[in-house]
């Protein structure tokens, strides 16, 4: 989870300006500097259609590439300026970057065919064959916050790792970016399938862009994405795709323990009110499409919020609009009965909670570092400590890096450059 309402300096006030610049840059790339790549995108889409007409099965393979769209081309100086504007250290920057939106085939939470988008970022330099970083993002309610759609704080890990010489695959997840439908927030299983299929699409795209991948994967992610990174690592370790070998795991501030840490923290003051309201409303609306949590919003939410909460969380509203449209606290948001039901989960609520847990219940054979901050009032540090104990109980060697009194977004700003150096050390 992560709270988009409290970003580091320079992000919120200038989002619309940066979006305008990003859009202009994308047009320039498509028409001029990246004309060969744009032409390649058209060719790949045409080839996919032609192959399908020639007799491929109706359901194309998971991870099949549908289209590639250039979205950014930055020299090393521009990368440093972007990172500096997010209060992120730039010492690891060695190369400029090129970034592309990938559209690819995947499956929805029920296993049916769908498409998703994500960001592939490549270094403008370094070795010919590239290792791959998987970066999974935190909570976002507007689909245009996604990595492939907006040059915002969510691109920090992509630009950091690519400018250090690795390819980066950052899935938007289902229902965000340019993908259809609504985002199944905190549905771990579909987040992992979308992330794994993004790796497959990145394999194809990188090869066609002349920067083939080695198959070595370094997994990181922030907040909601920290939990997804852990689950993706578990899937790769279990042999989910023979092309990819997990080499290191470095999640940041993930909600690994909803039942024992994150859910109780919503009610005991460890999670701030603004974030708590956003998270629980988003979680209930999204999970109710997968689990029978309530029949009518009024069963869970007080008036007047019951009549507006599902509309506010349809993927098209700015985060400020969602927050101001809901109650100032979790207790004021929920009906008394449902408030108690969440404080003492059972039945379908407990099933939904536990479906997202147990991502740390395995033994990684690769180096693992878990990053977190004691000052985090979005995802309390207890989540990371529980995960570390669980991993250690399976015999894994794991190091916890606590970043002190910084807040949630501060934990990523401080940790992201450290993750790059950690990956450098593993590769070396």
Secondary structure, DSSP 8 states (H G I E B T S, - for coil): ---TTS--TTSSTTHHHHHHHHHHHHHHIIIIITHHHHHHHHHHHHHHHHHHHTT--SS--TT-EEEEEEEEEE-HHHHHHHHHHTT---TT--S-EEEEEEEEEEE-TTS-EEEEEEEEEEESSS-SSEEEEEEE----SSGGGSTTT--SGGGHHHHHHHHTT-EEEEE--TTSTT-SS---TT-HHHHHHHHHHHHHHHHHHHHHTT--EEEEEEEEEETHHHHHHHHHHHHHHTTS-TT-EEEEEEEES----IIIIIHHHHHHSSS-HHHHHHHHHHHHHHHHTTS-S-SSHHHHB-TTGGGTHHHHTSS-S-HHHHHHHS-SSHHHHB-HHHHHHHHT--HHHHHHHHHH--TT-S--SSEEEEEE-TT-SSS-THHHHHHHHHHHHTT--EEEEE-TT--HHHHHHHHHHHHHHHHHHHH-
